[in-house]
């Protein structure tokens, strides 16, 4: 049983709480909709939430919308605009976006219309709530993006589709926007039992280092994330070069892949490789979407993990690194602020120079690395495991399905 396995990590009380919350929801149909099954934090979260909800007796399903290259060009632009990039999306692309969602609404109507709860993830499927027609359940828009300062013309366009939902969920309170329905704050989480987060043997970690030509006897700093300009891999290279003047044997690992709904990944990967040049101590690794154990090993191999994002919805790679007992040097933005407690679980930075300064400090303070790493792991255990996120989703659903009831019996 999955829940029994999680009890060993999160505690029996956490699992019993989930069972109590789920009792009024047994047999209800919940459907999650996003735009990819492979790559990115949303897919990783759903891959675990769905089977856990099913084990609790909920009829949970996961549907994925489809679109062509122009559709993903449009939704990537929306993603960037919601994170503050001022840009204009061509009317032609907006028409593709709308028509693609109309087509998907037709294909998914029999699944979505009768569902008790529907969770729509991010901008890609947002119009489904309007295009699906008559629906019997509650619809929730789940925003995983740092939408704290969106480019207003794009948000104004998207808002009409978001407003058609019955509620919205954001990762941080600062991300929420004024909407005509209830808004909830639910941070994301990691699965401690996944291939990306389980304990690995030392031999497995050494084998991964050997495969990529990394010397485990020398200091290693790593950033693991999609090749995306908001992750600033070129800025990480600049910080590494500044630090290497003081830590001559330093190695840098930039590892990541791409998501099927992100058309910019290959361009940013090429920019990163160009910035790395012929430095043999910079390892730019384009990994397959399912290289979870490799990512796990690379994070464990690192002395310090960097996540120098300039915008960040949450930053699950930060959570993963902290779970492995690594201090994180992270961009002072978005969801990283919720995880990296300055001087305790890592450091927050705003520039390559600041990143380099903190990196040099930690690499010369091995005891500080160990102390921060322990605090980081315990902080994740208390706040960012999948059992906590599922508990908050179940609480939201119980509340919405019971409306204005003064008392809700959990059994």
C-alpha angles and dihedrals in degrees: 000000000000094000092056090054092053091049088068090061105029099030134253092269092060092053094047089052089055091051092051093049092047097053096085089047100052110131094012117132115237120182126191119198127194138144104255141031093198129059131012135057097278093061091046092052094047092048088067104029093058098058092042091053090048091052087055090057099260119134094233122178136178122212127184124206120220132218144159131256093276091053091055091044087057096045092047088054089050090051091052092045093051087054090055107270109142106228141136120235112214116247088235091061092046089054089052089050092052096044092048090054092047089054092048091047090057091049095047101036095104090052101040105035097064097037119119093219129016122190114198112197120214129322099308098080097021096116092059090087090062099037099045092076120205111020131179104202141055120280123208127190110215113201115197093175131096095251095165094118107019124179096261102222091055093044090049089055094046095042094074089062094044091049090058089071125088095233142355133222124207130182095230133021090237090061095058121108129202108276134164094244140055117294126206132197114221118158117211124252145204131242107239091197098053123107088254094059111026120109115273130204119251089242091057091051092048091049090054090050091051092048092058098036095250117150108224090196091066127065115275130197120187142189116194116190144104115295096258129142091234088061088057100214090169089056089052089055090052091052091048092053091051091049094046091069086069100030102042098183096049119139127201126208119194106183130171148111137216139263122236090239095053114085095179099064098094092049093052091045090055091049090051093050090049091052091049091053115172097331103137091202093062111083113194105188123189102199132192116256090250097049090115099141090047090054089046091053094046092052091049091047092056122091090205131013123216128202103176097177121165090200125016133174092201114315110231090187087065090054091047093052093047090050087057091055097257125140110233128217101204140175112265092243143102120329093357087075089060092055110030106067103196113250091000112063094009140303134292117220140180105196144033088253092055091046091052093048093053092043092054091047094053096044089056092046109059092168090055089052090054095046094046091046092055092049090048094054093048091047090056092046090055099041118014112044121119092248090065093049092048090050091055093046090051091049090052092049095048090051095047096045092050094047115190096352111148093214131029118196113213094188 
